[in-house]
């Protein structure tokens, strides 16, 4: 689920990451996200409507707002996010 770390760019918190042309291409059917600890992950689009994922998206909207630039940030650590995704994949 994870993709490569960014090269260069602005390293300030909340900054929109800059990727080389090769890394900007997200495979079809996946949504790039960043967990609260900064780990980059790819989520299958079909999981966006799952109640657990929808709750994380609501939390992100409350914490960061709807107009956050760049990749979507999820306000939880990578371990919790993986557990939620694994649960959603199995249901």
HTML snippet that shows the backbone in 3Dmol.js (N, CA, C, O; Angstrom):
<script src="https://3Dmol.org/build/3Dmol-min.js"></script>
<div id="view" style="width:600px;height:400px;position:relative"></div>
<script>
const pdb = `
ATOM      1  N   UNK A   1       0.798  -1.206   0.000  1.00  0.00           N
ATOM      2  CA  UNK A   1       0.000   0.000   0.000  1.00  0.00           C
ATOM      3  C   UNK A   1       0.842   1.271   0.000  1.00  0.00           C
ATOM      4  O   UNK A   1       0.339   2.317  -0.411  1.00  0.00           O
ATOM      5  N   UNK A   2       2.076   1.231   0.434  1.00  0.00           N
ATOM      6  CA  UNK A   2       2.868   2.456   0.536  1.00  0.00           C
ATOM      7  C   UNK A   2       3.548   2.777  -0.785  1.00  0.00           C
ATOM      8  O   UNK A   2       3.794   1.886  -1.598  1.00  0.00           O
ATOM      9  N   UNK A   3       3.852   4.059  -0.995  1.00  0.00           N
ATOM     10  CA  UNK A   3       4.630   4.448  -2.168  1.00  0.00           C
ATOM     11  C   UNK A   3       5.884   5.159  -1.710  1.00  0.00           C
ATOM     12  O   UNK A   3       6.044   5.451  -0.525  1.00  0.00           O
ATOM     13  N   UNK A   4       6.762   5.433  -2.636  1.00  0.00           N
ATOM     14  CA  UNK A   4       8.090   5.964  -2.298  1.00  0.00           C
ATOM     15  C   UNK A   4       8.038   7.340  -1.660  1.00  0.00           C
ATOM     16  O   UNK A   4       7.117   8.125  -1.885  1.00  0.00           O
ATOM     17  N   UNK A   5       9.068   7.606  -0.851  1.00  0.00           N
ATOM     18  CA  UNK A   5       9.179   8.911  -0.209  1.00  0.00           C
ATOM     19  C   UNK A   5       9.506   9.980  -1.231  1.00  0.00           C
ATOM     20  O   UNK A   5      10.092   9.704  -2.277  1.00  0.00           O
ATOM     21  N   UNK A   6       9.119  11.205  -0.911  1.00  0.00           N
ATOM     22  CA  UNK A   6       9.364  12.325  -1.821  1.00  0.00           C
ATOM     23  C   UNK A   6      10.847  12.637  -1.909  1.00  0.00           C
ATOM     24  O   UNK A   6      11.626  12.336  -1.005  1.00  0.00           O
ATOM     25  N   UNK A   7      11.208  13.246  -3.017  1.00  0.00           N
ATOM     26  CA  UNK A   7      12.571  13.728  -3.230  1.00  0.00           C
ATOM     27  C   UNK A   7      12.563  15.229  -3.183  1.00  0.00           C
ATOM     28  O   UNK A   7      11.816  15.867  -3.925  1.00  0.00           O
ATOM     29  N   UNK A   8      13.384  15.816  -2.319  1.00  0.00           N
ATOM     30  CA  UNK A   8      13.475  17.279  -2.258  1.00  0.00           C
ATOM     31  C   UNK A   8      12.163  17.910  -1.852  1.00  0.00           C
ATOM     32  O   UNK A   8      11.364  17.308  -1.135  1.00  0.00           O
ATOM     33  N   UNK A   9      11.946  19.139  -2.322  1.00  0.00           N
ATOM     34  CA  UNK A   9      10.701  19.834  -2.032  1.00  0.00           C
ATOM     35  C   UNK A   9      10.708  20.462  -0.664  1.00  0.00           C
ATOM     36  O   UNK A   9      11.721  20.436   0.036  1.00  0.00           O
ATOM     37  N   UNK A  10       9.589  21.022  -0.282  1.00  0.00           N
ATOM     38  CA  UNK A  10       9.424  21.714   0.992  1.00  0.00           C
ATOM     39  C   UNK A  10       9.192  20.687   2.088  1.00  0.00           C
ATOM     40  O   UNK A  10       8.300  19.847   1.960  1.00  0.00           O
ATOM     41  N   UNK A  11       9.963  20.731   3.150  1.00  0.00           N
ATOM     42  CA  UNK A  11       9.823  19.755   4.217  1.00  0.00           C
ATOM     43  C   UNK A  11       9.048  20.298   5.411  1.00  0.00           C
ATOM     44  O   UNK A  11       9.006  19.650   6.457  1.00  0.00           O
ATOM     45  N   UNK A  12       8.442  21.459   5.281  1.00  0.00           N
ATOM     46  CA  UNK A  12       7.692  22.016   6.396  1.00  0.00           C
ATOM     47  C   UNK A  12       6.394  21.252   6.601  1.00  0.00           C
ATOM     48  O   UNK A  12       5.814  20.758   5.634  1.00  0.00           O
ATOM     49  N   UNK A  13       5.915  21.140   7.872  1.00  0.00           N
ATOM     50  CA  UNK A  13       4.693  20.390   8.147  1.00  0.00           C
ATOM     51  C   UNK A  13       3.496  20.975   7.403  1.00  0.00           C
ATOM     52  O   UNK A  13       3.318  22.192   7.343  1.00  0.00           O
ATOM     53  N   UNK A  14       2.690  20.098   6.844  1.00  0.00           N
ATOM     54  CA  UNK A  14       1.486  20.544   6.150  1.00  0.00           C
ATOM     55  C   UNK A  14       1.738  21.012   4.735  1.00  0.00           C
ATOM     56  O   UNK A  14       0.798  21.370   4.026  1.00  0.00           O
ATOM     57  N   UNK A  15       2.995  21.016   4.310  1.00  0.00           N
ATOM     58  CA  UNK A  15       3.303  21.468   2.950  1.00  0.00           C
ATOM     59  C   UNK A  15       2.882  20.409   1.950  1.00  0.00           C
ATOM     60  O   UNK A  15       2.908  19.214   2.246  1.00  0.00           O
ATOM     61  N   UNK A  16       2.502  20.847   0.786  1.00  0.00           N
ATOM     62  CA  UNK A  16       2.136  19.932  -0.283  1.00  0.00           C
ATOM     63  C   UNK A  16       3.407  19.297  -0.829  1.00  0.00           C
ATOM     64  O   UNK A  16       4.300  20.006  -1.293  1.00  0.00           O
ATOM     65  N   UNK A  17       3.503  17.952  -0.780  1.00  0.00           N
ATOM     66  CA  UNK A  17       4.733  17.326  -1.247  1.00  0.00           C
ATOM     67  C   UNK A  17       4.926  17.477  -2.738  1.00  0.00           C
ATOM     68  O   UNK A  17       3.958  17.554  -3.494  1.00  0.00           O
ATOM     69  N   UNK A  18       6.193  17.519  -3.165  1.00  0.00           N
ATOM     70  CA  UNK A  18       6.525  17.612  -4.580  1.00  0.00           C
ATOM     71  C   UNK A  18       7.200  16.317  -4.982  1.00  0.00           C
ATOM     72  O   UNK A  18       8.134  15.866  -4.318  1.00  0.00           O
ATOM     73  N   UNK A  19       6.737  15.721  -6.056  1.00  0.00           N
ATOM     74  CA  UNK A  19       7.268  14.448  -6.520  1.00  0.00           C
ATOM     75  C   UNK A  19       7.775  14.595  -7.936  1.00  0.00           C
ATOM     76  O   UNK A  19       7.336  15.476  -8.676  1.00  0.00           O
ATOM     77  N   UNK A  20       8.705  13.728  -8.314  1.00  0.00           N
ATOM     78  CA  UNK A  20       9.133  13.711  -9.708  1.00  0.00           C
ATOM     79  C   UNK A  20       7.953  13.218 -10.544  1.00  0.00           C
ATOM     80  O   UNK A  20       7.010  12.639 -10.006  1.00  0.00           O
ATOM     81  N   UNK A  21       8.004  13.446 -11.856  1.00  0.00           N
ATOM     82  CA  UNK A  21       6.899  13.046 -12.725  1.00  0.00           C
ATOM     83  C   UNK A  21       6.555  11.580 -12.552  1.00  0.00           C
ATOM     84  O   UNK A  21       5.381  11.213 -12.569  1.00  0.00           O
ATOM     85  N   UNK A  22       7.568  10.735 -12.384  1.00  0.00           N
ATOM     86  CA  UNK A  22       7.346   9.300 -12.227  1.00  0.00           C
ATOM     87  C   UNK A  22       6.522   8.992 -10.989  1.00  0.00           C
ATOM     88  O   UNK A  22       5.667   8.107 -11.015  1.00  0.00           O
ATOM     89  N   UNK A  23       6.771   9.708  -9.914  1.00  0.00           N
ATOM     90  CA  UNK A  23       6.090   9.414  -8.653  1.00  0.00           C
ATOM     91  C   UNK A  23       4.709  10.062  -8.559  1.00  0.00           C
ATOM     92  O   UNK A  23       3.925   9.691  -7.685  1.00  0.00           O
ATOM     93  N   UNK A  24       4.395  10.997  -9.414  1.00  0.00           N
ATOM     94  CA  UNK A  24       3.087  11.644  -9.366  1.00  0.00           C
ATOM     95  C   UNK A  24       1.991  10.735  -9.897  1.00  0.00           C
ATOM     96  O   UNK A  24       0.813  10.947  -9.609  1.00  0.00           O
ATOM     97  N   UNK A  25       2.367   9.736 -10.662  1.00  0.00           N
ATOM     98  CA  UNK A  25       1.383   8.850 -11.259  1.00  0.00           C
ATOM     99  C   UNK A  25       0.882   7.861 -10.212  1.00  0.00           C
ATOM    100  O   UNK A  25       1.641   7.028  -9.717  1.00  0.00           O
ATOM    101  N   UNK A  26      -0.391   7.960  -9.885  1.00  0.00           N
ATOM    102  CA  UNK A  26      -1.018   7.057  -8.933  1.00  0.00           C
ATOM    103  C   UNK A  26      -1.768   6.009  -9.747  1.00  0.00           C
ATOM    104  O   UNK A  26      -2.531   6.362 -10.645  1.00  0.00           O
ATOM    105  N   UNK A  27      -1.566   4.739  -9.452  1.00  0.00           N
ATOM    106  CA  UNK A  27      -2.269   3.706 -10.197  1.00  0.00           C
ATOM    107  C   UNK A  27      -3.787   3.887 -10.133  1.00  0.00           C
ATOM    108  O   UNK A  27      -4.336   4.305  -9.114  1.00  0.00           O
ATOM    109  N   UNK A  28      -4.434   3.570 -11.220  1.00  0.00           N
ATOM    110  CA  UNK A  28      -5.889   3.696 -11.303  1.00  0.00           C
ATOM    111  C   UNK A  28      -6.550   2.852 -10.214  1.00  0.00           C
ATOM    112  O   UNK A  28      -6.149   1.716  -9.960  1.00  0.00           O
ATOM    113  N   UNK A  29      -7.568   3.430  -9.580  1.00  0.00           N
ATOM    114  CA  UNK A  29      -8.303   2.716  -8.543  1.00  0.00           C
ATOM    115  C   UNK A  29      -7.749   2.903  -7.150  1.00  0.00           C
ATOM    116  O   UNK A  29      -8.261   2.307  -6.203  1.00  0.00           O
ATOM    117  N   UNK A  30      -6.700   3.728  -6.995  1.00  0.00           N
ATOM    118  CA  UNK A  30      -6.108   3.969  -5.692  1.00  0.00           C
ATOM    119  C   UNK A  30      -6.121   5.461  -5.366  1.00  0.00           C
ATOM    120  O   UNK A  30      -6.047   6.304  -6.261  1.00  0.00           O
ATOM    121  N   UNK A  31      -6.215   5.774  -4.081  1.00  0.00           N
ATOM    122  CA  UNK A  31      -6.202   7.156  -3.605  1.00  0.00           C
ATOM    123  C   UNK A  31      -4.979   7.324  -2.706  1.00  0.00           C
ATOM    124  O   UNK A  31      -4.826   6.585  -1.734  1.00  0.00           O
ATOM    125  N   UNK A  32      -4.102   8.289  -3.016  1.00  0.00           N
ATOM    126  CA  UNK A  32      -2.943   8.513  -2.142  1.00  0.00           C
ATOM    127  C   UNK A  32      -3.360   9.258  -0.876  1.00  0.00           C
ATOM    128  O   UNK A  32      -4.163  10.190  -0.925  1.00  0.00           O
ATOM    129  N   UNK A  33      -2.799   8.833   0.257  1.00  0.00           N
ATOM    130  CA  UNK A  33      -3.082   9.470   1.545  1.00  0.00           C
ATOM    131  C   UNK A  33      -1.806   9.509   2.360  1.00  0.00           C
ATOM    132  O   UNK A  33      -0.852   8.786   2.072  1.00  0.00           O
ATOM    133  N   UNK A  34      -1.790  10.358   3.383  1.00  0.00           N
ATOM    134  CA  UNK A  34      -0.668  10.446   4.319  1.00  0.00           C
ATOM    135  C   UNK A  34      -1.249  10.302   5.717  1.00  0.00           C
ATOM    136  O   UNK A  34      -2.200  10.998   6.075  1.00  0.00           O
ATOM    137  N   UNK A  35      -0.670   9.388   6.517  1.00  0.00           N
ATOM    138  CA  UNK A  35      -1.143   9.220   7.891  1.00  0.00           C
ATOM    139  C   UNK A  35      -0.597  10.346   8.762  1.00  0.00           C
ATOM    140  O   UNK A  35       0.265  11.112   8.330  1.00  0.00           O
ATOM    141  N   UNK A  36      -1.095  10.440   9.970  1.00  0.00           N
ATOM    142  CA  UNK A  36      -0.674  11.494  10.885  1.00  0.00           C
ATOM    143  C   UNK A  36       0.805  11.478  11.190  1.00  0.00           C
ATOM    144  O   UNK A  36       1.377  12.516  11.523  1.00  0.00           O
ATOM    145  N   UNK A  37       1.449  10.304  11.082  1.00  0.00           N
ATOM    146  CA  UNK A  37       2.890  10.216  11.353  1.00  0.00           C
ATOM    147  C   UNK A  37       3.722  10.428  10.094  1.00  0.00           C
ATOM    148  O   UNK A  37       4.948  10.323  10.135  1.00  0.00           O
ATOM    149  N   UNK A  38       3.054  10.731   8.958  1.00  0.00           N
ATOM    150  CA  UNK A  38       3.771  11.059   7.734  1.00  0.00           C
ATOM    151  C   UNK A  38       3.982   9.920   6.760  1.00  0.00           C
ATOM    152  O   UNK A  38       4.573  10.124   5.699  1.00  0.00           O
ATOM    153  N   UNK A  39       3.516   8.722   7.088  1.00  0.00           N
ATOM    154  CA  UNK A  39       3.672   7.596   6.170  1.00  0.00           C
ATOM    155  C   UNK A  39       2.691   7.732   5.013  1.00  0.00           C
ATOM    156  O   UNK A  39       1.503   7.986   5.212  1.00  0.00           O
ATOM    157  N   UNK A  40       3.204   7.560   3.811  1.00  0.00           N
ATOM    158  CA  UNK A  40       2.368   7.659   2.617  1.00  0.00           C
ATOM    159  C   UNK A  40       1.783   6.295   2.292  1.00  0.00           C
ATOM    160  O   UNK A  40       2.504   5.297   2.268  1.00  0.00           O
ATOM    161  N   UNK A  41       0.485   6.246   2.042  1.00  0.00           N
ATOM    162  CA  UNK A  41      -0.206   4.995   1.740  1.00  0.00           C
ATOM    163  C   UNK A  41      -1.140   5.196   0.557  1.00  0.00           C
ATOM    164  O   UNK A  41      -1.510   6.322   0.223  1.00  0.00           O
ATOM    165  N   UNK A  42      -1.516   4.087  -0.071  1.00  0.00           N
ATOM    166  CA  UNK A  42      -2.477   4.112  -1.166  1.00  0.00           C
ATOM    167  C   UNK A  42      -3.682   3.281  -0.723  1.00  0.00           C
ATOM    168  O   UNK A  42      -3.530   2.156  -0.248  1.00  0.00           O
ATOM    169  N   UNK A  43      -4.857   3.839  -0.880  1.00  0.00           N
ATOM    170  CA  UNK A  43      -6.083   3.182  -0.471  1.00  0.00           C
ATOM    171  C   UNK A  43      -6.932   2.874  -1.695  1.00  0.00           C
ATOM    172  O   UNK A  43      -7.131   3.749  -2.538  1.00  0.00           O
ATOM    173  N   UNK A  44      -7.437   1.650  -1.813  1.00  0.00           N
ATOM    174  CA  UNK A  44      -8.341   1.344  -2.925  1.00  0.00           C
ATOM    175  C   UNK A  44      -9.590   2.233  -2.859  1.00  0.00           C
ATOM    176  O   UNK A  44     -10.175   2.410  -1.791  1.00  0.00           O
ATOM    177  N   UNK A  45      -9.986   2.783  -3.994  1.00  0.00           N
ATOM    178  CA  UNK A  45     -11.139   3.688  -4.054  1.00  0.00           C
ATOM    179  C   UNK A  45     -12.389   3.029  -3.499  1.00  0.00           C
ATOM    180  O   UNK A  45     -13.208   3.693  -2.863  1.00  0.00           O
ATOM    181  N   UNK A  46     -12.545   1.747  -3.728  1.00  0.00           N
ATOM    182  CA  UNK A  46     -13.765   1.046  -3.283  1.00  0.00           C
ATOM    183  C   UNK A  46     -13.951   1.082  -1.766  1.00  0.00           C
ATOM    184  O   UNK A  46     -15.058   0.871  -1.272  1.00  0.00           O
ATOM    185  N   UNK A  47     -12.878   1.347  -1.029  1.00  0.00           N
ATOM    186  CA  UNK A  47     -12.989   1.393   0.435  1.00  0.00           C
ATOM    187  C   UNK A  47     -13.437   2.749   0.965  1.00  0.00           C
ATOM    188  O   UNK A  47     -13.715   2.871   2.158  1.00  0.00           O
ATOM    189  N   UNK A  48     -13.514   3.760   0.123  1.00  0.00           N
ATOM    190  CA  UNK A  48     -13.884   5.101   0.593  1.00  0.00           C
ATOM    191  C   UNK A  48     -15.279   5.148   1.197  1.00  0.00           C
ATOM    192  O   UNK A  48     -15.560   6.007   2.033  1.00  0.00           O
ATOM    193  N   UNK A  49     -16.150   4.245   0.788  1.00  0.00           N
ATOM    194  CA  UNK A  49     -17.524   4.241   1.321  1.00  0.00           C
ATOM    195  C   UNK A  49     -17.689   3.330   2.533  1.00  0.00           C
ATOM    196  O   UNK A  49     -18.767   3.285   3.126  1.00  0.00           O
ATOM    197  N   UNK A  50     -16.641   2.608   2.905  1.00  0.00           N
ATOM    198  CA  UNK A  50     -16.725   1.739   4.082  1.00  0.00           C
ATOM    199  C   UNK A  50     -16.882   2.624   5.322  1.00  0.00           C
ATOM    200  O   UNK A  50     -16.203   3.644   5.432  1.00  0.00           O
ATOM    201  N   UNK A  51     -17.769   2.252   6.262  1.00  0.00           N
ATOM    202  CA  UNK A  51     -18.035   3.112   7.437  1.00  0.00           C
ATOM    203  C   UNK A  51     -16.784   3.490   8.243  1.00  0.00           C
ATOM    204  O   UNK A  51     -16.676   4.629   8.698  1.00  0.00           O
ATOM    205  N   UNK A  52     -15.849   2.567   8.426  1.00  0.00           N
ATOM    206  CA  UNK A  52     -14.628   2.885   9.202  1.00  0.00           C
ATOM    207  C   UNK A  52     -13.756   3.916   8.482  1.00  0.00           C
ATOM    208  O   UNK A  52     -13.225   4.835   9.105  1.00  0.00           O
ATOM    209  N   UNK A  53     -13.616   3.756   7.180  1.00  0.00           N
ATOM    210  CA  UNK A  53     -12.821   4.697   6.388  1.00  0.00           C
ATOM    211  C   UNK A  53     -13.531   6.046   6.327  1.00  0.00           C
ATOM    212  O   UNK A  53     -12.895   7.096   6.420  1.00  0.00           O
ATOM    213  N   UNK A  54     -14.858   6.009   6.171  1.00  0.00           N
ATOM    214  CA  UNK A  54     -15.632   7.250   6.135  1.00  0.00           C
ATOM    215  C   UNK A  54     -15.478   8.031   7.445  1.00  0.00           C
ATOM    216  O   UNK A  54     -15.436   9.261   7.439  1.00  0.00           O
ATOM    217  N   UNK A  55     -15.394   7.311   8.559  1.00  0.00           N
ATOM    218  CA  UNK A  55     -15.194   7.976   9.855  1.00  0.00           C
ATOM    219  C   UNK A  55     -13.826   8.652   9.908  1.00  0.00           C
ATOM    220  O   UNK A  55     -13.703   9.762  10.427  1.00  0.00           O
ATOM    221  N   UNK A  56     -12.792   7.988   9.372  1.00  0.00           N
ATOM    222  CA  UNK A  56     -11.470   8.611   9.321  1.00  0.00           C
ATOM    223  C   UNK A  56     -11.479   9.849   8.424  1.00  0.00           C
ATOM    224  O   UNK A  56     -10.823  10.845   8.730  1.00  0.00           O
ATOM    225  N   UNK A  57     -12.217   9.786   7.327  1.00  0.00           N
ATOM    226  CA  UNK A  57     -12.319  10.945   6.434  1.00  0.00           C
ATOM    227  C   UNK A  57     -13.047  12.099   7.121  1.00  0.00           C
ATOM    228  O   UNK A  57     -12.681  13.259   6.931  1.00  0.00           O
ATOM    229  N   UNK A  58     -14.075  11.792   7.917  1.00  0.00           N
ATOM    230  CA  UNK A  58     -14.766  12.829   8.695  1.00  0.00           C
ATOM    231  C   UNK A  58     -13.815  13.468   9.709  1.00  0.00           C
ATOM    232  O   UNK A  58     -13.817  14.684   9.897  1.00  0.00           O
ATOM    233  N   UNK A  59     -13.009  12.634  10.356  1.00  0.00           N
ATOM    234  CA  UNK A  59     -12.031  13.158  11.316  1.00  0.00           C
ATOM    235  C   UNK A  59     -11.020  14.060  10.618  1.00  0.00           C
ATOM    236  O   UNK A  59     -10.627  15.094  11.159  1.00  0.00           O
ATOM    237  N   UNK A  60     -10.600  13.669   9.414  1.00  0.00           N
ATOM    238  CA  UNK A  60      -9.656  14.487   8.647  1.00  0.00           C
ATOM    239  C   UNK A  60     -10.279  15.827   8.288  1.00  0.00           C
ATOM    240  O   UNK A  60      -9.615  16.862   8.360  1.00  0.00           O
ATOM    241  N   UNK A  61     -11.553  15.815   7.901  1.00  0.00           N
ATOM    242  CA  UNK A  61     -12.241  17.057   7.548  1.00  0.00           C
ATOM    243  C   UNK A  61     -12.354  17.983   8.760  1.00  0.00           C
ATOM    244  O   UNK A  61     -12.188  19.197   8.635  1.00  0.00           O
ATOM    245  N   UNK A  62     -12.638  17.407   9.934  1.00  0.00           N
ATOM    246  CA  UNK A  62     -12.740  18.219  11.139  1.00  0.00           C
ATOM    247  C   UNK A  62     -11.389  18.814  11.538  1.00  0.00           C
ATOM    248  O   UNK A  62     -11.309  19.974  11.943  1.00  0.00           O
ATOM    249  N   UNK A  63     -10.328  18.010  11.421  1.00  0.00           N
ATOM    250  CA  UNK A  63      -9.016  18.475  11.861  1.00  0.00           C
ATOM    251  C   UNK A  63      -8.330  19.380  10.850  1.00  0.00           C
ATOM    252  O   UNK A  63      -7.736  20.389  11.231  1.00  0.00           O
ATOM    253  N   UNK A  64      -8.403  19.035   9.555  1.00  0.00           N
ATOM    254  CA  UNK A  64      -7.658  19.767   8.545  1.00  0.00           C
ATOM    255  C   UNK A  64      -8.528  20.619   7.627  1.00  0.00           C
ATOM    256  O   UNK A  64      -8.006  21.473   6.910  1.00  0.00           O
ATOM    257  N   UNK A  65      -9.837  20.407   7.633  1.00  0.00           N
ATOM    258  CA  UNK A  65     -10.730  21.128   6.733  1.00  0.00           C
ATOM    259  C   UNK A  65     -10.814  20.451   5.382  1.00  0.00           C
ATOM    260  O   UNK A  65     -10.080  19.504   5.100  1.00  0.00           O
ATOM    261  N   UNK A  66     -11.711  20.943   4.552  1.00  0.00           N
ATOM    262  CA  UNK A  66     -11.920  20.338   3.236  1.00  0.00           C
ATOM    263  C   UNK A  66     -10.953  20.888   2.192  1.00  0.00           C
ATOM    264  O   UNK A  66     -10.790  20.279   1.134  1.00  0.00           O
ATOM    265  N   UNK A  67     -10.317  22.004   2.457  1.00  0.00           N
ATOM    266  CA  UNK A  67      -9.462  22.639   1.464  1.00  0.00           C
ATOM    267  C   UNK A  67      -7.986  22.344   1.639  1.00  0.00           C
ATOM    268  O   UNK A  67      -7.153  23.139   1.204  1.00  0.00           O
ATOM    269  N   UNK A  68      -7.630  21.221   2.266  1.00  0.00           N
ATOM    270  CA  UNK A  68      -6.212  20.946   2.473  1.00  0.00           C
ATOM    271  C   UNK A  68      -5.520  20.690   1.134  1.00  0.00           C
ATOM    272  O   UNK A  68      -6.016  19.918   0.313  1.00  0.00           O
ATOM    273  N   UNK A  69      -4.380  21.335   0.918  1.00  0.00           N
ATOM    274  CA  UNK A  69      -3.663  21.165  -0.359  1.00  0.00           C
ATOM    275  C   UNK A  69      -2.894  19.850  -0.396  1.00  0.00           C
ATOM    276  O   UNK A  69      -2.524  19.308   0.646  1.00  0.00           O
ATOM    277  N   UNK A  70      -2.663  19.352  -1.577  1.00  0.00           N
ATOM    278  CA  UNK A  70      -1.828  18.161  -1.746  1.00  0.00           C
ATOM    279  C   UNK A  70      -2.555  16.880  -1.410  1.00  0.00           C
ATOM    280  O   UNK A  70      -3.763  16.756  -1.612  1.00  0.00           O
ATOM    281  N   UNK A  71      -1.798  15.928  -0.893  1.00  0.00           N
ATOM    282  CA  UNK A  71      -2.311  14.596  -0.588  1.00  0.00           C
ATOM    283  C   UNK A  71      -3.212  14.654   0.644  1.00  0.00           C
ATOM    284  O   UNK A  71      -2.970  15.424   1.574  1.00  0.00           O
ATOM    285  N   UNK A  72      -4.241  13.834   0.632  1.00  0.00           N
ATOM    286  CA  UNK A  72      -5.191  13.767   1.742  1.00  0.00           C
ATOM    287  C   UNK A  72      -4.504  13.249   2.999  1.00  0.00           C
ATOM    288  O   UNK A  72      -3.865  12.197   2.965  1.00  0.00           O
ATOM    289  N   UNK A  73      -4.627  13.975   4.106  1.00  0.00           N
ATOM    290  CA  UNK A  73      -4.036  13.562   5.384  1.00  0.00           C
ATOM    291  C   UNK A  73      -5.099  12.917   6.262  1.00  0.00           C
ATOM    292  O   UNK A  73      -6.231  13.392   6.355  1.00  0.00           O
ATOM    293  N   UNK A  74      -4.702  11.821   6.904  1.00  0.00           N
ATOM    294  CA  UNK A  74      -5.581  11.093   7.820  1.00  0.00           C
ATOM    295  C   UNK A  74      -5.007  11.251   9.224  1.00  0.00           C
ATOM    296  O   UNK A  74      -3.832  10.955   9.438  1.00  0.00           O
ATOM    297  N   UNK A  75      -5.820  11.717  10.200  1.00  0.00           N
ATOM    298  CA  UNK A  75      -5.297  12.002  11.542  1.00  0.00           C
ATOM    299  C   UNK A  75      -5.192  10.782  12.454  1.00  0.00           C
ATOM    300  O   UNK A  75      -5.819  10.743  13.512  1.00  0.00           O
ATOM    301  N   UNK A  76      -4.402   9.787  12.050  1.00  0.00           N
ATOM    302  CA  UNK A  76      -4.122   8.647  12.921  1.00  0.00           C
ATOM    303  C   UNK A  76      -2.762   8.086  12.539  1.00  0.00           C
ATOM    304  O   UNK A  76      -2.236   8.394  11.469  1.00  0.00           O
ATOM    305  N   UNK A  77      -2.194   7.264  13.410  1.00  0.00           N
ATOM    306  CA  UNK A  77      -0.885   6.704  13.087  1.00  0.00           C
ATOM    307  C   UNK A  77      -1.028   5.573  12.070  1.00  0.00           C
ATOM    308  O   UNK A  77      -2.127   5.072  11.832  1.00  0.00           O
ATOM    309  N   UNK A  78       0.087   5.185  11.482  1.00  0.00           N
ATOM    310  CA  UNK A  78       0.079   4.198  10.403  1.00  0.00           C
ATOM    311  C   UNK A  78      -0.446   2.839  10.865  1.00  0.00           C
ATOM    312  O   UNK A  78      -1.152   2.166  10.114  1.00  0.00           O
ATOM    313  N   UNK A  79      -0.113   2.431  12.076  1.00  0.00           N
ATOM    314  CA  UNK A  79      -0.580   1.140  12.593  1.00  0.00           C
ATOM    315  C   UNK A  79      -2.092   1.082  12.701  1.00  0.00           C
ATOM    316  O   UNK A  79      -2.713   0.098  12.299  1.00  0.00           O
ATOM    317  N   UNK A  80      -2.685   2.135  13.242  1.00  0.00           N
ATOM    318  CA  UNK A  80      -4.145   2.188  13.361  1.00  0.00           C
ATOM    319  C   UNK A  80      -4.786   2.219  11.977  1.00  0.00           C
ATOM    320  O   UNK A  80      -5.783   1.539  11.737  1.00  0.00           O
ATOM    321  N   UNK A  81      -4.217   3.005  11.069  1.00  0.00           N
ATOM    322  CA  UNK A  81      -4.763   3.093   9.718  1.00  0.00           C
ATOM    323  C   UNK A  81      -4.725   1.734   9.024  1.00  0.00           C
ATOM    324  O   UNK A  81      -5.695   1.341   8.375  1.00  0.00           O
ATOM    325  N   UNK A  82      -3.603   1.010   9.158  1.00  0.00           N
ATOM    326  CA  UNK A  82      -3.503  -0.327   8.557  1.00  0.00           C
ATOM    327  C   UNK A  82      -4.545  -1.274   9.137  1.00  0.00           C
ATOM    328  O   UNK A  82      -5.137  -2.067   8.405  1.00  0.00           O
ATOM    329  N   UNK A  83      -4.773  -1.197  10.451  1.00  0.00           N
ATOM    330  CA  UNK A  83      -5.773  -2.059  11.083  1.00  0.00           C
ATOM    331  C   UNK A  83      -7.171  -1.757  10.542  1.00  0.00           C
ATOM    332  O   UNK A  83      -7.950  -2.675  10.286  1.00  0.00           O
ATOM    333  N   UNK A  84      -7.488  -0.478  10.368  1.00  0.00           N
ATOM    334  CA  UNK A  84      -8.793  -0.084   9.828  1.00  0.00           C
ATOM    335  C   UNK A  84      -8.939  -0.570   8.387  1.00  0.00           C
ATOM    336  O   UNK A  84      -9.990  -1.091   8.012  1.00  0.00           O
ATOM    337  N   UNK A  85      -7.898  -0.402   7.583  1.00  0.00           N
ATOM    338  CA  UNK A  85      -7.945  -0.840   6.189  1.00  0.00           C
ATOM    339  C   UNK A  85      -8.076  -2.345   6.103  1.00  0.00           C
ATOM    340  O   UNK A  85      -8.866  -2.848   5.304  1.00  0.00           O
ATOM    341  N   UNK A  86      -7.308  -3.088   6.919  1.00  0.00           N
ATOM    342  CA  UNK A  86      -7.416  -4.542   6.919  1.00  0.00           C
ATOM    343  C   UNK A  86      -8.814  -4.997   7.287  1.00  0.00           C
ATOM    344  O   UNK A  86      -9.348  -5.926   6.681  1.00  0.00           O
ATOM    345  N   UNK A  87      -9.408  -4.350   8.274  1.00  0.00           N
ATOM    346  CA  UNK A  87     -10.786  -4.662   8.660  1.00  0.00           C
ATOM    347  C   UNK A  87     -11.758  -4.389   7.525  1.00  0.00           C
ATOM    348  O   UNK A  87     -12.657  -5.189   7.267  1.00  0.00           O
ATOM    349  N   UNK A  88     -11.582  -3.274   6.855  1.00  0.00           N
ATOM    350  CA  UNK A  88     -12.460  -2.914   5.740  1.00  0.00           C
ATOM    351  C   UNK A  88     -12.305  -3.886   4.574  1.00  0.00           C
ATOM    352  O   UNK A  88     -13.289  -4.223   3.915  1.00  0.00           O
ATOM    353  N   UNK A  89     -11.087  -4.337   4.315  1.00  0.00           N
ATOM    354  CA  UNK A  89     -10.850  -5.283   3.230  1.00  0.00           C
ATOM    355  C   UNK A  89     -11.487  -6.647   3.501  1.00  0.00           C
ATOM    356  O   UNK A  89     -11.880  -7.349   2.569  1.00  0.00           O
ATOM    357  N   UNK A  90     -11.586  -7.018   4.770  1.00  0.00           N
ATOM    358  CA  UNK A  90     -12.134  -8.332   5.109  1.00  0.00           C
ATOM    359  C   UNK A  90     -13.650  -8.351   5.223  1.00  0.00           C
ATOM    360  O   UNK A  90     -14.249  -9.424   5.293  1.00  0.00           O
ATOM    361  N   UNK A  91     -14.278  -7.183   5.244  1.00  0.00           N
ATOM    362  CA  UNK A  91     -15.750  -7.163   5.367  1.00  0.00           C
ATOM    363  C   UNK A  91     -16.432  -7.035   4.026  1.00  0.00           C
ATOM    364  O   UNK A  91     -17.661  -7.004   3.959  1.00  0.00           O
TER     365      UNK A  91
END
`;
const viewer = $3Dmol.createViewer("view");
viewer.addModel(pdb, "pdb");
viewer.setStyle({}, {cartoon: {color: "spectrum"}});
viewer.zoomTo();
viewer.render();
</script>
